[in-house]
Amino acid sequence: MRVKVDRDRCEGNAICVGIAPQVFDLDDDEYAVTKVDVIPADQEDLAAQAVAECPRAALSQED
């Protein structure tokens, strides 16, 4: 599983960071970024939750 961040939609709310801090972080411009290219199996549920709960729909899941 991979997660893509749409920087045009991201507002840096950091909801994803709060849900899955091992997967997401904010860069110097306060946009969400993924810490890993491929989401570890033990973090997939949290990453999927972050995708679902992003208030700007800036995250998309790629299997």
VOPAGU-2260 file (C-alpha; in pm, 1 decimal, decimal comma):
REM VOPAGU-2260
SITE   aa  ch    i         X         Y         Z
SITE  MET   A    0       0,0       0,0       0,0
SITE  ARG   A    1     112,3     353,4     -80,9
SITE  VAL   A    2     -41,7     689,2       2,8
SITE  LYS   A    3     -15,5     993,3    -220,9
SITE  VAL   A    4     -44,9    1350,7     -89,4
SITE  ASP   A    5    -204,5    1614,4    -312,8
SITE  ARG   A    6     -16,9    1930,4    -212,2
SITE  ASP   A    7    -276,3    2146,0    -389,2
SITE  ARG   A    8    -543,3    2020,6    -148,5
SITE  CYS   A    9    -339,5    1980,2     171,0
SITE  GLU   A   10    -380,1    2258,0     428,0
SITE  GLY   A   11    -141,8    2112,4     684,1
SITE  ASN   A   12    -415,0    2027,5     933,2
SITE  ALA   A   13    -198,6    1733,8    1046,5
SITE  ILE   A   14    -496,1    1505,9    1110,1
SITE  CYS   A   15    -297,5    1233,8     932,6
SITE  VAL   A   16       2,8    1293,4    1158,9
SITE  GLY   A   17    -217,9    1258,2    1465,1
SITE  ILE   A   18    -365,5     932,0    1338,5
SITE  ALA   A   19     -51,2     771,8    1194,8
SITE  PRO   A   20     262,8     951,5    1316,7
SITE  GLN   A   21     486,5     666,9    1198,7
SITE  VAL   A   22     359,1     719,1     843,1
SITE  PHE   A   23     300,1    1095,0     808,6
SITE  ASP   A   24     481,2    1414,1     896,4
SITE  LEU   A   25     467,1    1779,8     793,0
SITE  ASP   A   26     742,6    1924,8     576,5
SITE  ASP   A   27     900,8    2268,4     619,5
SITE  ASP   A   28     610,0    2424,6     427,6
SITE  GLU   A   29     355,4    2258,2     659,4
SITE  TYR   A   30     230,5    2011,6     396,5
SITE  ALA   A   31     175,4    1646,3     477,7
SITE  VAL   A   32     437,1    1403,2     354,1
SITE  THR   A   33     477,3    1030,7     391,9
SITE  LYS   A   34     778,7     911,3     586,0
SITE  VAL   A   35     794,5     584,5     391,8
SITE  ASP   A   36     737,9     494,1      27,7
SITE  VAL   A   37     549,1     171,9     100,3
SITE  ILE   A   38     329,9     168,0     410,2
SITE  PRO   A   39     430,8    -115,5     647,6
SITE  ALA   A   40     162,9    -380,9     690,2
SITE  ASP   A   41     119,1    -299,4    1059,5
SITE  GLN   A   42      44,2      66,7     972,1
SITE  GLU   A   43    -196,1       8,8     680,4
SITE  ASP   A   44    -514,4      38,6     888,5
SITE  LEU   A   45    -399,9     367,4    1041,4
SITE  ALA   A   46    -292,5     501,5     702,3
SITE  ALA   A   47    -631,6     409,1     555,4
SITE  GLN   A   48    -803,1     583,7     847,3
SITE  ALA   A   49    -593,2     895,8     782,0
SITE  VAL   A   50    -694,7     889,6     414,2
SITE  ALA   A   51   -1060,9     860,2     510,5
SITE  GLU   A   52   -1046,2    1136,7     772,6
SITE  CYS   A   53    -843,7    1396,4     582,6
SITE  PRO   A   54   -1067,4    1706,1     590,3
SITE  ARG   A   55    -945,9    1825,1     247,0
SITE  ALA   A   56    -935,0    1479,4      81,1
SITE  ALA   A   57    -567,6    1546,5       9,6
SITE  LEU   A   58    -466,4    1183,6      63,9
SITE  SER   A   59    -529,9     896,0    -170,5
SITE  GLN   A   60    -456,4     530,1    -125,0
SITE  GLU   A   61    -277,5     331,1    -393,8
SITE  ASP   A   62    -266,2     -46,2    -351,8
